[in-house]
Amino acid sequence: MTVEQWGVRVPVRRGEETRQALIGEGALDCTLKVLRDGTALVFPVLEERGGAGRFVFEEQPGRADLPRHELVGGIAILQENDPEGATRILASRPSLHTVLFPTSEVAGKYRTRTYAVLAGTDTTRTEVLEHGHRFAVDLAGAYFSARLSTERQRITAKIKKDELVLDMFAGVGPFAITLAPKSALVVAADLNPRAVILLIENMKKNRVVNVLPLLADARRLNAILPWTFDRIIMNLPLAGTEFLPAAFRLIRPGGTIHFYALVSKEGEHLGRISELGGIEVTERVVRSYSAGQWHAVYDIVAGRT
């Protein structure tokens, strides 16, 4: 049986790298077979994304009846409270140890959520492999999004040698640790003590020595830090707008802010960015989020403030 679905087309030589990245993001539609298209491979993805197109795929035998889920390391997260489906998912993937169902939204000052264990080991902790890096993650203790794996690679490609970088909402460190090899120093700040503990663990795990972990409120960073930065990462989609003034106080003229936000219309934050001193802004869609909302990133070049 064939199905029309969104797909990402890449050269064959990039096939395994792309497959691993999509699995890490929880974006690969494992119910469908990868399509061979001449000298390229087309990977089926669960939702529309930049560069994706519509393709016709064959169903993967035995996978079509699995409930929709997101993979984070050895954990599958279901969209519905389906213990029977969770048992099938656990049996279908030898790499899985736990299946969870979220019982709350991402909320609170630490951006965490609660989960029910539907199958497997009673834990919310796992390890995520992403482009050669290993990240210890505790989904109930600190926010983590595997869906931004492609964004981390995109920004890594933009960094010039020996930049001074600030990650204002570092979490367990996926941006900070990924960007560290091309940076002089990455200051990785978070308000959540559990996140900072995991960040330090991940620095050791990845043998990173030029990340400075900081337990701090992002609003007060300019009072704590003696530097201005070449590049700032702002990954707080639900509430990042209120921290934009703090980011502009910390960016050097000509530096770049990567501001992630949930938006319901194109250009939603352009007026505020211009008021604060953004002189060049590129807005792009990262992924769809819900009906009428999508996850966007604004790449902002700062002027003099």
N, C-alpha and C positions, 0 to 999 in steps of 0.2 A: 504494500500500500504506500502511496506517495502523499506528501504533505507540503504545502507551500509555507515557507517560514523565512524569517530574517537570517541572513548569512554573511559571514566575513570572509572575503577572498584574499588569500595570501600566496606568495610563491611557495613551491614545494619545500625549498631549502629552509623556510621559516615555519614549516608545519608544526614540528614538535614544540618549538618555543611558543608558538601561538596557542597550541592546544593546552599547554601547561598554564599559560597566563589566563586563558578563559576558564579553565577548571578552578584556578585560584580565586578568580572573581565570582565564581558561582554563576557564570554567564553561559556556559556551554550547554546546549540542549542535548542531553545524553540519550534521549529517546529516538534521535535521528542519526543516520549514518553520515559521516563526512563525505562530501561530494568531490570527485576528481574532475577538474575542468581544464583540460589541456595541460599546461605546465603549472597550474595552480591548484590549490585545495580550497574548498569552501566549507567553513565550519558553521554549523547551525547554532544560532544564539537565541536566548529566551526573549529578548526584547530589542527594539530598534536602538541603534547606537551609531556614532559617527563612522562613516565609511561602509555601513552595512547596506545590503540590497536584498531583494526578494528572490528566492531560489526554490526549486522543487527538490525535496529530499526524500529518500526512502526511510521508512520506519526501522528502528533497531529492534530485531527480534527479542521479545521478552522484556523490553524496556517501556513500551508505550503505555502500559497500565500502571506505571509508578506515579505517585502523586508529585506535583511540582515541588521542588526543593532547591535550596541554595547550599553549596558546599563551602565550608570553611575548615581547611585542613581535614582532620578525621571526623568532623562533625557535619551532619546534614541538618538543615533547618527547614521544617515544613511550614507551608503557608496555612495549613488547617490542622486542627487537633484530630489526628487520624492514627491512632496506635497501630491498627492493622497495616496501614500503608507504611508506617515507620518500620515495622518488622520486615516488610518486603524490601524496602530500601536498604536496610542494614544487611540483609542477606545478599543483595545484588552487588555490593561493593566490598571487597575484602579489606580495602583501606579504611573503611569507616569503623569507629568504635562507639559512636553515640548519635542518636537522633533526637532533636529538640523541637519544641513548639514554643514560640514567644507568647508570654502571657501579659505583656505590657508593651507599650511603645517605648522608643528611646526617650528618656526623660530625666529630669533632675540636673543638678549642677555638674554631675560627673558623666552625663550622657550614657547612662547604662539602661539595661532592660532586664526583666526577669524571664525565666524559661521553665518549662516543664520537660522532664526527660521522658520521652515516649518509648525509647528502645535503647538497649546497649548499656554502656557504663554510665554510672550516675556522676557526670562531670560536665562542666562547661568550659574546661580547659583543653586546648589542643595545640598543635604546632603547624604553622603554615609555611610552605616552601614557595617562594616567589622570586623568580629570576635570580636564583643562586643564593638568596638570603633566606634565613630561617627565623621565624618569629613565634615566640611563645605568646599565646593569646588566651585570655579568659573572658569569654563573651559576656558573662554576668558581672565581671569586675571592671572592665574597661572597654570603651568603644573601639571597634575595629571594623573596617570595611575592605574586604578583598576586592570589591568592585572598582576600586581606584588603582589597581595594579598598572593598568595602561597609562593612567595619568602620571604615576610615579616615573615611569620610563620616559614619557614625553618631556617632563620637566628636567629629568637627568640629562637628556640630550641638549637642553637649552643652556645648562650651566656652563659658564666659562671657568677656566682653571682658577682655583684659589678664591672663590667667592666666599663671602661671609653671609651665612644663611640663618634665618630664624624660622622655626616651626612653632607657631603660636599655640597650637592645640595638638601636641605631638602624639597623644595616646601611647601605645606600646612601641612607637618608633618606626613605623614602616616608611614614612617619608624621610625622616631624619637619617636613618641608617642607609636607605637607598641612595640619598644624595651625598652622603659623607665622602665617598671615594674621590669625587670631583671638587669638593669644597675645602677651603682652608679650615673652617670651623662651622659646625651646625649647633646652634643653641636650640634645644628641644624642651619646650615648656608645657606643663599641664597642671591643672588644678587638682587632679585626681591622684591621691597617693598610690593607689593600686596600679594605676597606669604607669607612674614613674618607676615603681619597683620592677614592673615587667619591662619597661624601656631599658633599665640598667641590665637586667638579665639578657635582653636581646643584644645589647652592645657587646657583652661578653661572648655571647653565642656566635656573633658575627665578627668578633675581633676588631671592633671599631674603637678607635682611640680619640677621634676628633669630634665627638658629639658631647656637648655639655648638657647633662640633664638638669632640669630646673623645676622644682615644685613651686608654682607661682600662679597668681591670677593674671591673665593676659592684659587686663586693664592697667596693671601697675608695672609692666615690664620696662617702660621707658624710665621709671624711677629707680629701677634695679640695675639695668644694663648700661654700660658705658659706651656702647657702640651704636652706630647706625648700620643698616644691612643692605647688601646688594640684592637680596632676594628674600621674600617672606611668603610662607605657606600659611593660608588661613582655611583650614578644613573644619568648619563648624557650620554645616549647611543650614541648620534650623535657627541659628541665632547669631551668625557671624556679622551681620550688618552693624550691630551695636559696638563691635570691636574695630570697625574700620578707622575711626579717628586715631586709636592707639597704634594701628599699623602704619598710618601715614606719619606719625611722629617718629617712628623707628626706621623708616625706609630712607635711604640716601637719595638725593636728586638723580634721576635717571635709572634708579633701581626698579625692580619688578615685584609686584604683589600678585600672587595667585589666590584669588578669592572665590571660594566655593559656596554656592547658595542654592536653595530651592526657590524656583521662580514659577510664576503662573502666566507671565507674558514676556515677550522679547524686550530687552532693554530695561528691565524692571529697576535695576540699581544704577543705571548710567548717570542719572541726575545727581545722586548723592556722591558717586565717585568723582564726578567733575567738580563738585563743590569742595571736596577735600583736597583736590590737587592732582587728580589723574589726567594726564595730557594725551595718552594713547591707551585705548581700551579695545580688547578683542573679547567678544563673548562667544562661547561655544557650548553646545549641549554635550554633557557627559553621558547621561542616560535618562530614560523616562523614570518617573518616580511613582506617580499615581495619576488618575484621570485629571487632566488640566494642570498638572504640575510636572516639572522636570528639574533634574540636577544640572546646574550650569556652572561653568567656571569663567571668571573674568580675569584675563591677564592684563594687568594695569601697569603702565609705565608712569612713575611719579615725577611730577615737576617740582619746582621749588615751593616750599610752604612757608 
